[in-house]
């Protein structure tokens, strides 16, 4: 079964930037929409952003609009989440996800911590 791996998380000060990456273990990304979620301890996993299969449409949760940008690089078979103007409330574990052939495919998550 295909696996997803996120990377790019870390500790950053408020106002800073990070770029998360999401890559599958197999070259199966190209025809699928990919979604980013985040989760804090004790809370439900929440939608952050999504990008459609050909990269020409993206969708964002209201609190990240104008700060986060989803993109994809087909040559590298990777989806990105550029996060700018980060706020402490963006602190969470970030997951990428896609659905294929009846399976929900999740990455293992990458921690993003934004300090005051």
Residue frames as qw, qx, qy, qz and C-alpha x, y, z in Angstrom:
[[0.000, 0.889, 0.459, 0.000, 0.00, 0.00, 0.00],
 [0.361, 0.622, -0.045, 0.693, 1.24, 3.47, -0.87],
 [0.497, -0.606, -0.374, 0.496, 2.58, 5.53, 2.03],
 [0.168, 0.894, 0.075, 0.408, 2.89, 9.26, 2.44],
 [0.651, -0.292, -0.264, 0.649, 5.75, 11.05, 4.12],
 [0.003, -0.975, -0.123, -0.186, 5.58, 14.63, 5.33],
 [0.670, -0.150, -0.147, 0.712, 8.61, 16.73, 6.11],
 [0.206, 0.540, 0.116, 0.808, 9.52, 20.34, 6.74],
 [0.497, -0.799, -0.293, -0.170, 8.02, 20.88, 10.15],
 [0.566, 0.118, -0.388, 0.718, 9.90, 22.51, 12.98],
 [0.301, -0.718, -0.399, 0.484, 10.06, 25.34, 15.47],
 [0.307, 0.438, 0.237, 0.811, 9.64, 28.87, 14.19],
 [0.057, -0.308, -0.394, 0.864, 8.92, 32.24, 15.72],
 [0.313, 0.738, 0.542, -0.251, 5.62, 33.99, 15.11],
 [0.268, 0.855, -0.133, -0.424, 5.71, 35.75, 11.76],
 [0.207, -0.467, 0.780, 0.362, 8.08, 33.20, 10.29],
 [0.748, 0.362, -0.270, -0.486, 7.63, 30.71, 7.49],
 [0.487, -0.234, 0.839, 0.059, 7.87, 26.99, 6.89],
 [0.624, 0.319, -0.439, -0.563, 7.32, 24.83, 3.83],
 [0.692, -0.121, 0.678, -0.215, 5.90, 21.39, 4.35],
 [0.365, 0.356, -0.720, -0.472, 6.41, 18.64, 1.80],
 [0.771, 0.020, 0.527, -0.358, 4.35, 15.52, 1.18],
 [0.371, 0.465, -0.702, -0.390, 5.57, 12.71, -1.04],
 [0.936, -0.054, 0.104, -0.332, 4.20, 9.24, -1.69],
 [0.573, -0.408, 0.690, 0.173, 6.19, 6.03, -1.66],
 [0.530, 0.269, 0.713, 0.372, 4.96, 5.29, -5.17],
 [0.025, -0.099, 0.296, 0.950, 4.39, 7.57, -8.17],
 [0.020, -0.512, -0.846, -0.144, 0.61, 7.68, -7.66],
 [0.085, -0.513, -0.361, 0.774, 0.05, 11.30, -6.78],
 [0.099, -0.055, 0.399, 0.910, -0.47, 12.84, -10.15],
 [0.251, -0.353, -0.658, -0.616, -4.15, 12.13, -10.62],
 [0.446, -0.583, -0.666, 0.137, -5.40, 12.86, -7.14],
 [0.189, -0.833, 0.040, -0.518, -6.36, 15.82, -5.05],
 [0.593, -0.035, -0.590, 0.548, -4.28, 16.13, -1.91],
 [0.381, -0.820, -0.194, -0.380, -5.47, 17.62, 1.35],
 [0.324, 0.278, -0.591, 0.684, -3.61, 19.02, 4.34],
 [0.602, -0.681, -0.351, -0.227, -5.02, 18.63, 7.84],
 [0.207, 0.449, -0.590, 0.639, -3.73, 19.56, 11.25],
 [0.715, -0.511, -0.458, -0.132, -4.37, 18.36, 14.75],
 [0.047, -0.580, 0.525, -0.621, -3.63, 19.60, 18.24],
 [0.183, -0.007, -0.928, 0.324, -3.76, 17.42, 21.36],
 [0.157, 0.368, 0.736, -0.546, -7.30, 16.62, 22.40],
 [0.410, 0.520, 0.018, -0.749, -8.83, 18.18, 19.30],
 [0.804, 0.427, 0.412, -0.030, -10.31, 16.80, 16.10],
 [0.477, -0.067, 0.485, 0.730, -8.18, 16.75, 12.99],
 [0.287, 0.786, 0.286, -0.466, -9.14, 19.83, 10.99],
 [0.658, 0.580, 0.321, 0.358, -8.99, 20.80, 7.35],
 [0.335, -0.612, 0.117, 0.706, -6.27, 23.26, 6.39],
 [0.284, 0.619, -0.366, -0.634, -5.90, 23.27, 2.60],
 [0.768, 0.203, 0.604, 0.067, -6.44, 21.18, -0.49],
 [0.137, 0.559, -0.485, -0.659, -5.14, 21.19, -4.04],
 [0.861, 0.322, 0.182, -0.350, -6.85, 19.49, -6.94],
 [0.900, 0.023, 0.359, 0.246, -5.32, 16.88, -9.22],
 [0.648, 0.523, 0.169, 0.528, -3.92, 19.26, -11.82],
 [0.500, -0.258, -0.199, 0.802, -2.88, 21.99, -9.43],
 [0.081, 0.381, 0.278, 0.878, -5.06, 24.74, -10.84],
 [0.487, -0.647, -0.205, -0.550, -7.43, 24.96, -7.87],
 [0.397, 0.024, -0.724, 0.563, -6.76, 25.16, -4.18],
 [0.499, -0.679, -0.353, -0.406, -8.94, 25.62, -1.15],
 [0.310, 0.253, -0.577, 0.712, -8.17, 26.95, 2.30],
 [0.382, -0.628, -0.624, 0.265, -9.60, 27.09, 5.75],
 [0.027, 0.941, 0.200, 0.273, -10.58, 30.67, 6.55],
 [0.517, -0.828, 0.119, 0.181, -7.94, 31.19, 9.21],
 [0.638, -0.302, 0.446, 0.550, -5.08, 30.38, 6.84],
 [0.520, 0.727, 0.371, 0.254, -6.30, 32.12, 3.69],
 [0.179, 0.956, -0.114, 0.203, -3.75, 34.59, 2.44],
 [0.366, -0.748, 0.550, -0.056, -0.99, 33.02, 4.56],
 [0.615, -0.167, 0.762, 0.112, -0.79, 29.41, 3.36],
 [0.568, 0.545, -0.336, -0.517, -0.36, 28.23, -0.21],
 [0.807, -0.035, 0.589, 0.021, -0.70, 24.67, -1.49],
 [0.441, 0.679, -0.439, -0.390, 1.21, 23.67, -4.61],
 [0.913, -0.052, 0.402, 0.040, 2.47, 20.58, -6.36],
 [0.105, 0.679, -0.627, -0.367, 5.51, 19.62, -8.37],
 [0.945, 0.201, 0.045, -0.254, 4.74, 16.77, -10.75],
 [0.591, 0.580, -0.537, 0.158, 8.38, 16.22, -11.67],
 [0.045, 0.391, -0.766, 0.508, 9.19, 15.62, -8.00],
 [0.553, -0.342, -0.730, -0.210, 5.86, 13.91, -7.29],
 [0.322, -0.236, -0.577, 0.712, 5.51, 16.15, -4.24],
 [0.169, -0.813, -0.409, -0.378, 2.86, 18.41, -2.78],
 [0.362, 0.103, -0.375, 0.847, 3.83, 21.43, -0.72],
 [0.258, -0.861, -0.435, -0.062, 2.23, 23.67, 1.85],
 [0.365, 0.329, -0.186, 0.851, 3.95, 27.04, 2.09],
 [0.409, -0.766, -0.486, 0.098, 3.09, 28.62, 5.41],
 [0.311, 0.391, -0.118, 0.858, 3.85, 32.31, 5.91],
 [0.282, -0.480, 0.153, -0.816, 3.08, 34.76, 8.71],
 [0.582, -0.217, -0.781, 0.059, 2.80, 31.87, 11.12],
 [0.422, -0.592, 0.158, -0.668, 0.94, 32.36, 14.38],
 [0.184, -0.285, 0.856, -0.389, 1.14, 30.45, 17.66],
 [0.716, 0.158, 0.432, -0.526, -2.34, 29.07, 16.95],
 [0.721, 0.479, -0.414, -0.280, -0.92, 27.34, 13.86],
 [0.107, -0.448, 0.867, -0.190, 0.98, 25.02, 16.18],
 [0.885, 0.076, 0.223, -0.401, -0.13, 21.47, 15.42],
 [0.479, -0.156, 0.800, 0.325, 0.83, 18.21, 13.78],
 [0.502, 0.532, -0.196, -0.653, 0.24, 18.57, 10.06],
 [0.600, 0.046, 0.793, 0.091, -0.86, 15.64, 7.91],
 [0.360, 0.328, -0.474, -0.734, -1.28, 15.18, 4.21],
 [0.563, 0.193, 0.754, -0.278, -3.97, 12.90, 2.86],
 [0.432, 0.265, -0.453, -0.734, -5.41, 11.52, -0.33],
 [0.747, 0.112, 0.536, -0.376, -7.99, 8.97, -1.29],
 [0.362, 0.448, -0.674, -0.461, -7.39, 6.28, -3.84],
 [0.545, 0.066, -0.801, -0.238, -9.11, 3.07, -4.86],
 [0.721, -0.503, -0.413, -0.238, -11.17, 2.88, -1.70],
 [0.713, -0.262, -0.368, 0.536, -8.31, 3.69, 0.65],
 [0.163, -0.980, 0.018, -0.111, -7.71, 6.69, 2.86],
 [0.785, 0.173, -0.205, 0.559, -3.98, 7.37, 2.74],
 [0.309, -0.949, 0.015, -0.062, -2.49, 9.44, 5.55],
 [0.483, 0.553, -0.492, 0.469, 1.04, 10.52, 6.25],
 [0.631, -0.285, -0.589, 0.417, 2.64, 10.13, 9.66],
 [0.226, -0.947, -0.228, -0.029, 2.47, 13.85, 10.36],
 [0.555, 0.257, -0.206, 0.764, 5.04, 16.56, 10.93],
 [0.352, -0.717, -0.440, 0.410, 5.11, 18.82, 13.98],
 [0.239, 0.599, 0.085, 0.760, 4.91, 22.57, 13.50],
 [0.451, -0.648, -0.437, 0.430, 5.51, 24.70, 16.57],
 [0.212, 0.688, 0.106, 0.685, 5.18, 28.48, 16.44],
 [0.470, -0.393, -0.472, 0.635, 6.55, 30.40, 19.42],
 [0.023, -0.934, -0.318, 0.160, 5.47, 33.85, 20.55]]
